[in-house]
Amino acid sequence: MSSSPLSSAEAARAAVAARLRDLMKDAGLTGQELAARCGWHKSKSSRIARGRTPPSDADIRAWCRACDAEEHVADLIAASRTAETMYVEWRQIHRTGMRHVHEQTIPLYQRTRVFRVYASNVVPGMLQTPEYATGLLRRITAFQGTPDDVPDAVRARLGRSRVVREGDHRFALLLEEAVLHYRVSDDAAMAGQLRHLLAVMSRPNVSLGVIPFGARRTVWPLEAFYAFDDTRVAVETLTAEINVTAPGEIRTYLRAFAELSRLAVRGTEARSRIDAAVAALG
């Protein structure tokens, strides 16, 4: 990849800080003078101006008011919110459990016509069975130490996954062969999940490819990512979800997806690898 999505998130935050610094300079204010006008400790304006502390909406309003530049408030708040949603830690996303994040993304799933998904670690959420999802979400909850609302989260995930069966949606899905063997739930749930993949493959709106263990790589294994049409890519890291909206970066992910797609097997050969994974469960 030419640049990481994390670097883009940092750049977006830095751009907001730079615009605020420029307003302060244009107003002829020092950081200490601006802090005094806002009623802050002098270090707060310095942290915001240097990009160390993301400004709240209220901070931006106070900053612009102090600089007599209130016409910039709306644009700066929008830019700041965009920057903050580009990189969000899972602990923050799941701070009240996982149900709400599934419900909040239903509109995104409903309006997306073409899904391109690369899965390097687990079966994509929209293809998960209740048993597999339960095993996976329980392990995520335990690892993150976030509130346990797994039964509700599983129901919400399954509700969001209705787009596979309903509406005008197409799915291009690539799974690393290792995903078929990672035991993130008990063996019975794993077997049921793998058989569900075999059933889903027959749907006319689903193209499912498996990238074999021995594929000669033109693109190295990446962290899982979901592309929603050509407007947004969600990248799942261990600690955070990174939302990519810059057109250039989206094009890079779609190019990587196309390269990975060339490595995948489909149809009978993909089915044989899934069958082999079922047989390996014993």
Solvent accessible surface area in square Angstrom, and as a share of the most:
residue,aa,sasa,rsa
1,M,69,0.31
2,S,100,0.65
3,S,52,0.34
4,S,54,0.35
5,P,13,0.08
6,L,70,0.35
7,S,47,0.30
8,S,23,0.15
9,A,0,0.00
10,E,94,0.42
11,A,61,0.47
12,A,27,0.21
13,R,73,0.27
14,A,55,0.43
15,A,53,0.41
16,V,6,0.03
17,A,5,0.04
18,A,33,0.26
19,R,94,0.34
20,L,1,0.00
21,R,82,0.30
22,D,78,0.40
23,L,21,0.11
24,M,21,0.09
25,K,136,0.58
26,D,122,0.63
27,A,41,0.32
28,G,62,0.60
29,L,19,0.10
30,T,76,0.44
31,G,24,0.23
32,Q,119,0.53
33,E,83,0.37
34,L,0,0.00
35,A,1,0.01
36,A,77,0.60
37,R,155,0.56
38,C,26,0.15
39,G,68,0.65
40,W,44,0.16
41,H,128,0.57
42,K,120,0.51
43,S,41,0.27
44,K,48,0.20
45,S,1,0.00
46,S,45,0.29
47,R,99,0.36
48,I,1,0.00
49,A,8,0.07
50,R,141,0.52
51,G,37,0.36
52,R,162,0.59
53,T,41,0.24
54,P,67,0.42
55,P,20,0.13
56,S,56,0.36
57,D,38,0.20
58,A,65,0.50
59,D,18,0.09
60,I,0,0.00
61,R,108,0.39
62,A,14,0.11
63,W,1,0.00
64,C,0,0.00
65,R,140,0.51
66,A,10,0.08
67,C,10,0.06
68,D,128,0.66
69,A,8,0.06
70,E,99,0.44
71,E,131,0.59
72,H,66,0.30
73,V,25,0.14
74,A,76,0.59
75,D,88,0.46
76,L,1,0.00
77,I,14,0.07
78,A,58,0.45
79,A,31,0.24
80,S,6,0.04
81,R,135,0.49
82,T,70,0.41
83,A,2,0.02
84,E,56,0.25
85,T,79,0.46
86,M,17,0.08
87,Y,45,0.17
88,V,32,0.19
89,E,90,0.40
90,W,36,0.13
91,R,145,0.53
92,Q,91,0.40
93,I,18,0.09
94,H,10,0.05
95,R,135,0.49
96,T,93,0.54
97,G,0,0.00
98,M,4,0.02
99,R,98,0.36
100,H,39,0.17
101,V,29,0.16
102,H,5,0.02
103,E,73,0.33
104,Q,126,0.56
105,T,28,0.16
106,I,49,0.25
107,P,70,0.44
108,L,13,0.06
109,Y,11,0.04
110,Q,107,0.48
111,R,149,0.54
112,T,2,0.01
113,R,101,0.37
114,V,27,0.16
115,F,1,0.00
116,R,67,0.25
117,V,1,0.00
118,Y,0,0.00
119,A,3,0.03
120,S,22,0.14
121,N,62,0.32
122,V,32,0.18
123,V,1,0.00
124,P,1,0.01
125,G,5,0.05
126,M,9,0.04
127,L,1,0.01
128,Q,8,0.04
129,T,17,0.10
130,P,62,0.39
131,E,104,0.47
132,Y,1,0.01
133,A,0,0.00
134,T,43,0.25
135,G,11,0.10
136,L,15,0.07
137,L,1,0.00
138,R,110,0.40
139,R,123,0.45
140,I,49,0.25
141,T,11,0.06
142,A,83,0.65
143,F,145,0.61
144,Q,19,0.08
145,G,63,0.60
146,T,17,0.10
147,P,65,0.41
148,D,92,0.48
149,D,28,0.14
150,V,0,0.00
151,P,70,0.44
152,D,55,0.28
153,A,0,0.00
154,V,10,0.06
155,R,150,0.55
156,A,12,0.09
157,R,30,0.11
158,L,53,0.27
159,G,32,0.31
160,R,26,0.10
161,S,6,0.04
162,R,123,0.45
163,V,10,0.06
164,V,7,0.04
165,R,140,0.51
166,E,82,0.37
167,G,69,0.67
168,D,104,0.54
169,H,11,0.05
170,R,144,0.53
171,F,4,0.02
172,A,29,0.22
173,L,1,0.01
174,L,2,0.01
175,L,0,0.00
176,E,13,0.06
177,E,13,0.06
178,A,20,0.16
179,V,1,0.00
180,L,2,0.01
181,H,67,0.30
182,Y,102,0.39
183,R,128,0.47
184,V,26,0.15
185,S,6,0.04
186,D,95,0.49
187,D,62,0.32
188,A,83,0.64
189,A,9,0.07
190,M,1,0.00
191,A,13,0.10
192,G,32,0.31
193,Q,0,0.00
194,L,0,0.00
195,R,137,0.50
196,H,68,0.30
197,L,0,0.00
198,L,31,0.16
199,A,62,0.48
200,V,10,0.05
201,M,26,0.12
202,S,84,0.54
203,R,81,0.30
204,P,137,0.86
205,N,30,0.15
206,V,14,0.08
207,S,51,0.33
208,L,7,0.03
209,G,0,0.00
210,V,0,0.00
211,I,0,0.00
212,P,14,0.09
213,F,128,0.53
214,G,74,0.71
215,A,23,0.17
216,R,217,0.79
217,R,83,0.30
218,T,93,0.54
219,V,14,0.08
220,W,137,0.48
221,P,79,0.50
222,L,24,0.12
223,E,88,0.40
224,A,4,0.03
225,F,0,0.00
226,Y,21,0.08
227,A,1,0.01
228,F,7,0.03
229,D,37,0.19
230,D,97,0.50
231,T,89,0.52
232,R,61,0.22
233,V,0,0.00
234,A,8,0.06
235,V,7,0.04
236,E,55,0.25
237,T,30,0.17
238,L,132,0.65
239,T,79,0.46
240,A,0,0.00
241,E,33,0.15
242,I,6,0.03
243,N,15,0.08
244,V,1,0.01
245,T,65,0.38
246,A,42,0.33
247,P,91,0.57
248,G,36,0.35
249,E,22,0.10
250,I,5,0.03
251,R,157,0.57
252,T,22,0.13
253,Y,12,0.04
254,L,37,0.18
255,R,155,0.57
256,A,8,0.06
257,F,14,0.06
258,A,42,0.33
259,E,50,0.23
260,L,0,0.00
261,S,27,0.18
262,R,170,0.62
263,L,29,0.14
264,A,15,0.11
265,V,26,0.15
266,R,99,0.36
267,G,39,0.37
268,T,118,0.68
269,E,83,0.37
270,A,0,0.00
271,R,83,0.30
272,S,59,0.38
273,R,65,0.24
274,I,0,0.00
275,D,74,0.38
276,A,56,0.44
277,A,2,0.02
278,V,26,0.15
279,A,77,0.60
280,A,60,0.46
281,L,26,0.13
282,G,106,1.02
